[in-house]
């Protein structure tokens, strides 16, 4: 399943900046593992978006709990799940799905 995770900052920006490096390391780890497809800050700088590919909501929740932003209570999450009905072939390959399944 794909998950769109919206992170909204709930602490001052100085607190966010203090944990940004460890958050980026967490993102890089999960990009390499294939559980994060894309991620980035929102404009204006009120939070960020993560597009995640996990087998279940439980897997996603376990992954989020290892992020420094979660451990330091810096963000609130809005999580939306969807099963792609359409997508580019390269996107399907990135998810290790056959293009005809998307």
Residue pairs with C-beta under 8 A, 6 or more apart in sequence:
1 53
1 54
1 55
1 56
1 57
1 81
1 82
1 83
2 37
2 51
2 52
2 53
2 81
2 82
2 83
2 84
2 95
3 50
3 51
3 52
3 53
3 54
3 57
3 60
3 79
3 80
3 81
3 82
4 49
4 50
4 51
4 79
4 80
4 82
5 49
5 50
5 51
5 52
5 60
5 64
5 77
5 78
5 79
6 42
6 47
6 48
6 49
6 77
6 78
6 79
6 80
7 47
7 48
7 49
7 50
7 69
7 75
7 76
7 77
8 46
8 47
8 75
8 76
8 77
8 78
9 16
9 45
9 46
9 47
9 74
9 75
10 73
10 74
10 75
10 76
11 72
11 73
11 74
13 45
15 72
15 74
16 69
16 74
19 68
19 69
19 72
19 74
22 68
23 67
23 68
23 69
26 66
26 67
26 68
27 36
27 39
27 50
30 36
30 52
30 63
31 39
34 53
34 94
34 96
35 52
35 53
35 54
35 59
35 63
36 50
36 51
36 52
36 53
37 51
37 52
37 53
37 94
37 95
38 49
38 50
38 51
39 48
39 49
39 50
39 51
40 48
40 49
41 47
41 48
42 48
42 49
47 75
52 60
52 63
53 95
54 60
54 63
57 79
57 81
60 79
64 70
64 77
65 71
68 74
69 75
84 91
84 95
84 102
85 102
86 102
87 99
87 102
89 99
91 102
92 98
92 99
92 101
92 102
93 99
95 102
